[in-house]
Amino acid sequence: MNTRSQKAIEIAKSGGKLALDYFQRVGSLDVVDKGLQDFVSEADQNVELLIRKLIEEAYPDDGIVGEEHAPKPSKSGYNWVIDPIDGTTNFLNSIPAWCVVLAVVKEDQTQIGVIFDPIHGETFHAVRGGGATLNGNPLICSADTAMNRGSIGTGYCNRSSKPNTAKLITEVLEQDGVFHRNASGALSLAYTAAGRLIGYVEEHMNAWDCLAGQLITEEAGGRVEQQSADQMIAEGGRVVAGSAGIFDELVRIADTVFED
């Protein structure tokens, strides 16, 4: 596991280097609309191809699930879950809030998570049972917080309900909280692990956006809803993560505002 963990960091950084090169000439990229506020560029596609190539060279029997290309079945029991550029809308509008995301799943649990922010040179990383780090230094998600002592991150996608998202924001505001959206769910989860945000709630996320960040938050001492990683890969689902001090309240809010 440690070998895969270090390799995951190396691969994420290689992908980030290529993505950063594209970011510096973003105005010339070919872009396709996939849906409401959902875009893909040649950068997303080619960064994922590079990451897939590096994984296959190192672990040819491992499976791969990526946002932009077809899945590869696993023969080893390990599956790599890739978002080559999380925060594509930011990326395409030259906003420096995007990241490369890798998770390694085995036996229905995320075992390794890496979120690499090339703009700021930050590598968030965790191994199940081994703690979480930021650039090699321990990450600690403090439990000593309250709803009115920080910002709650949230997101919105074409599989979310507009009324439910509005109700979520209202609930946060009514508790004298502040809502935050940076258009990169993975980066927001990393910020939750680091204590920059005190929590994150979203009605629906895909596995490549959330699995790594959920593990990093949990290993930093925060709390997350326990879910089947395999089911998240297949269907996606809601995400609630945050400081232990407010986690139960975040779950209550999610249960209240997100309709089945």
C-alpha positions as CSV (number, residue, x, y, z in Angstrom):
1,M,0.0,0.0,0.0
2,N,2.8,2.4,0.8
3,T,4.3,1.8,-2.6
4,R,1.0,2.6,-4.3
5,S,0.6,5.6,-2.1
6,Q,3.9,7.2,-3.1
7,K,3.3,6.2,-6.7
8,A,-0.1,7.9,-6.5
9,I,1.5,11.2,-5.4
10,E,4.1,10.9,-8.3
11,I,1.3,10.3,-10.8
12,A,-0.9,13.1,-9.6
13,K,2.1,15.5,-9.8
14,S,2.9,14.4,-13.3
15,G,-0.8,15.0,-14.3
16,G,-0.7,18.3,-12.6
17,K,2.4,19.4,-14.5
18,L,0.7,18.7,-17.8
19,A,-2.6,20.4,-16.6
20,L,-0.6,23.5,-15.6
21,D,0.9,23.7,-19.0
22,Y,-2.5,23.7,-20.5
23,F,-3.7,26.3,-18.0
24,Q,-1.1,28.7,-19.1
25,R,-2.5,28.6,-22.6
26,V,-6.1,28.0,-21.7
27,G,-7.5,30.4,-24.3
28,S,-6.5,28.1,-27.2
29,L,-8.1,24.9,-25.9
30,D,-11.0,23.1,-27.6
31,V,-14.0,22.9,-25.2
32,V,-17.1,20.8,-25.4
33,D,-20.3,21.3,-23.3
34,K,-21.3,18.0,-21.5
35,G,-24.4,19.6,-19.8
36,L,-25.4,22.4,-17.5
37,Q,-22.3,24.1,-16.2
38,D,-20.4,20.9,-17.2
39,F,-17.5,21.2,-19.6
40,V,-14.7,19.1,-20.9
41,S,-11.6,20.3,-22.7
42,E,-8.7,18.6,-24.4
43,A,-6.7,19.3,-21.2
44,D,-9.1,17.1,-19.2
45,Q,-8.9,14.3,-21.8
46,N,-5.2,14.4,-22.3
47,V,-4.3,14.7,-18.6
48,E,-6.5,11.6,-17.9
49,L,-4.8,9.7,-20.7
50,L,-1.4,10.5,-19.2
51,I,-2.5,9.4,-15.7
52,R,-4.0,6.2,-17.1
53,K,-0.7,5.5,-18.9
54,L,1.4,5.9,-15.8
55,I,-0.9,3.7,-13.7
56,E,-0.9,1.0,-16.3
57,E,2.9,1.0,-16.5
58,A,3.2,0.7,-12.8
59,Y,0.2,-1.6,-12.0
60,P,-1.0,-3.3,-15.2
61,D,-3.6,-5.4,-13.4
62,D,-5.2,-2.5,-11.5
63,G,-8.6,-1.2,-12.7
64,I,-9.1,2.4,-13.7
65,V,-12.3,4.6,-13.4
66,G,-12.0,8.1,-14.9
67,E,-14.3,10.9,-15.6
68,E,-13.4,11.3,-19.2
69,H,-12.7,7.8,-20.6
70,A,-14.1,4.3,-20.4
71,P,-13.4,2.2,-17.3
72,K,-10.8,-0.6,-17.2
73,P,-11.7,-3.7,-15.2
74,S,-9.5,-4.7,-12.3
75,K,-7.7,-8.0,-12.1
76,S,-5.9,-7.2,-8.8
77,G,-8.8,-5.9,-6.7
78,Y,-7.4,-2.3,-6.8
79,N,-9.3,0.4,-8.7
80,W,-7.9,3.9,-9.4
81,V,-10.5,6.6,-9.5
82,I,-9.4,9.7,-11.5
83,D,-10.5,13.2,-11.9
84,P,-7.9,14.8,-14.2
85,I,-9.0,18.3,-13.5
86,D,-11.6,18.9,-10.8
87,G,-12.9,22.5,-11.2
88,T,-12.9,22.5,-15.0
89,T,-15.1,25.7,-15.2
90,N,-12.6,27.5,-13.0
91,F,-9.8,26.1,-15.2
92,L,-11.4,27.3,-18.4
93,N,-12.0,30.8,-17.0
94,S,-8.4,31.2,-15.7
95,I,-9.5,30.9,-12.0
96,P,-6.7,29.3,-10.0
97,A,-8.9,26.9,-8.1
98,W,-8.7,23.4,-9.6
99,C,-6.8,20.2,-8.8
100,V,-5.9,16.7,-9.9
101,V,-7.6,13.9,-7.9
102,L,-6.7,10.3,-7.4
103,A,-8.3,7.7,-5.2
104,V,-7.3,4.0,-4.9
105,V,-10.2,1.7,-3.8
106,K,-10.0,-1.9,-2.6
107,E,-12.6,-4.0,-0.9
108,D,-15.3,-1.4,-1.1
109,Q,-13.2,1.3,0.8
110,T,-11.0,4.1,-0.4
111,Q,-7.4,3.1,0.7
112,I,-5.4,6.1,-0.7
113,G,-6.4,9.6,-1.6
114,V,-4.4,12.3,-3.3
115,I,-5.5,15.9,-4.2
116,F,-2.8,17.9,-5.9
117,D,-3.2,21.6,-6.5
118,P,-0.5,22.6,-9.0
119,I,-1.2,26.3,-8.8
120,H,-0.2,26.5,-5.1
121,G,2.1,23.5,-5.0
122,E,-0.1,21.7,-2.4
123,T,-0.4,18.0,-2.1
124,F,-3.1,16.6,0.2
125,H,-2.6,12.9,0.9
126,A,-3.9,10.1,3.0
127,V,-3.6,6.4,3.5
128,R,-6.4,4.6,5.4
129,G,-5.2,4.1,9.0
130,G,-2.1,6.2,8.3
131,G,-3.2,9.7,8.8
132,A,-3.4,12.7,6.4
133,T,-0.7,15.1,5.3
134,L,-0.3,18.4,3.4
135,N,3.1,18.5,1.7
136,G,4.3,15.8,4.1
137,N,3.2,17.6,7.2
138,P,0.4,16.2,9.4
139,L,-3.1,17.5,8.8
140,I,-5.4,17.9,11.8
141,C,-9.0,18.8,11.4
142,S,-9.9,20.5,14.7
143,A,-13.1,19.4,16.5
144,D,-13.3,22.7,18.3
145,T,-15.6,24.7,16.1
146,A,-19.2,25.9,15.7
147,M,-21.5,26.7,12.7
148,N,-20.9,30.4,13.2
149,R,-17.1,30.1,13.4
150,G,-16.2,29.3,9.8
151,S,-17.5,28.6,6.3
152,I,-19.5,25.6,5.1
153,G,-18.6,24.6,1.6
154,T,-21.2,23.4,-0.9
155,G,-21.5,22.6,-4.6
156,Y,-24.1,22.2,-7.3
157,C,-24.2,20.0,-10.4
158,N,-26.8,18.9,-13.0
159,R,-27.8,16.1,-10.7
160,S,-28.6,18.4,-7.8
161,S,-31.9,20.1,-7.0
162,K,-31.9,23.8,-7.2
163,P,-34.6,24.2,-4.5
164,N,-32.7,21.8,-2.2
165,T,-29.4,23.7,-2.7
166,A,-31.2,26.9,-1.9
167,K,-32.7,25.4,1.3
168,L,-29.2,24.2,2.3
169,I,-27.8,27.7,2.0
170,T,-30.8,29.1,3.9
171,E,-30.2,26.7,6.8
172,V,-26.6,27.6,7.0
173,L,-27.4,31.4,7.0
174,E,-30.1,31.0,9.6
175,Q,-27.5,29.5,12.0
176,D,-25.2,32.6,11.4
177,G,-23.0,30.5,9.2
178,V,-21.4,31.4,5.9
179,F,-21.6,29.3,2.7
180,H,-18.7,28.9,0.4
181,R,-18.5,27.6,-3.2
182,N,-15.3,27.4,-5.1
183,A,-16.5,25.1,-7.9
184,S,-14.1,22.3,-7.0
185,G,-15.6,19.8,-4.6
186,A,-12.4,17.9,-4.2
187,L,-10.4,21.0,-3.3
188,S,-13.2,22.0,-0.9
189,L,-13.0,18.6,0.8
190,A,-9.2,19.1,1.1
191,Y,-9.8,22.5,2.6
192,T,-12.2,20.9,5.1
193,A,-9.5,18.4,6.1
194,A,-7.1,21.3,6.6
195,G,-9.6,23.4,8.7
196,R,-9.9,26.1,6.1
197,L,-13.5,25.2,5.7
198,I,-15.3,23.7,8.7
199,G,-17.5,21.4,6.6
200,Y,-18.8,20.5,3.2
201,V,-22.2,19.3,2.1
202,E,-23.4,18.5,-1.4
203,E,-26.5,16.7,-2.6
204,H,-24.7,14.6,-5.3
205,M,-21.1,14.1,-6.1
206,N,-19.4,11.6,-8.4
207,A,-16.8,9.2,-6.9
208,W,-13.9,10.9,-8.7
209,D,-14.7,14.2,-7.1
210,C,-15.2,13.0,-3.5
211,L,-13.6,9.7,-2.6
212,A,-10.1,11.1,-2.1
213,G,-11.3,14.1,-0.1
214,Q,-13.5,12.1,2.1
215,L,-10.6,9.8,3.1
216,I,-8.2,12.8,3.6
217,T,-10.8,14.5,5.9
218,E,-11.4,11.3,7.9
219,E,-7.7,10.6,8.3
220,A,-7.2,14.2,9.4
221,G,-9.6,13.7,12.3
222,G,-12.8,15.0,10.7
223,R,-15.9,13.0,10.1
224,V,-17.6,11.8,7.0
225,E,-20.7,9.8,6.2
226,Q,-19.7,6.2,5.8
227,Q,-20.5,4.9,2.3
228,S,-19.8,2.1,0.0
229,A,-17.0,3.2,-2.3
230,D,-18.1,0.7,-5.0
231,Q,-21.6,2.2,-4.9
232,M,-20.3,5.7,-5.1
233,I,-18.3,4.7,-8.2
234,A,-21.4,3.2,-9.7
235,E,-24.0,5.9,-8.8
236,G,-22.4,8.8,-6.9
237,G,-24.3,10.2,-3.9
238,R,-24.6,12.8,-1.3
239,V,-21.5,14.0,0.6
240,V,-21.4,15.3,4.2
241,A,-18.0,16.0,5.8
242,G,-16.7,18.3,8.4
243,S,-15.2,19.0,11.8
244,A,-16.4,16.6,14.5
245,G,-17.8,19.6,16.4
246,I,-20.5,20.3,13.8
247,F,-20.7,17.1,11.8
248,D,-24.0,15.9,13.4
249,E,-25.6,19.2,12.7
250,L,-24.5,19.0,9.1
251,V,-26.1,15.6,8.8
252,R,-29.3,16.9,10.3
253,I,-29.3,19.8,7.8
254,A,-28.7,17.4,4.9
255,D,-31.5,15.1,6.1
256,T,-33.8,18.1,6.3
257,V,-33.1,19.8,3.0
258,F,-32.3,16.9,0.6
259,E,-35.5,15.2,-0.5
260,D,-35.4,11.5,-1.5
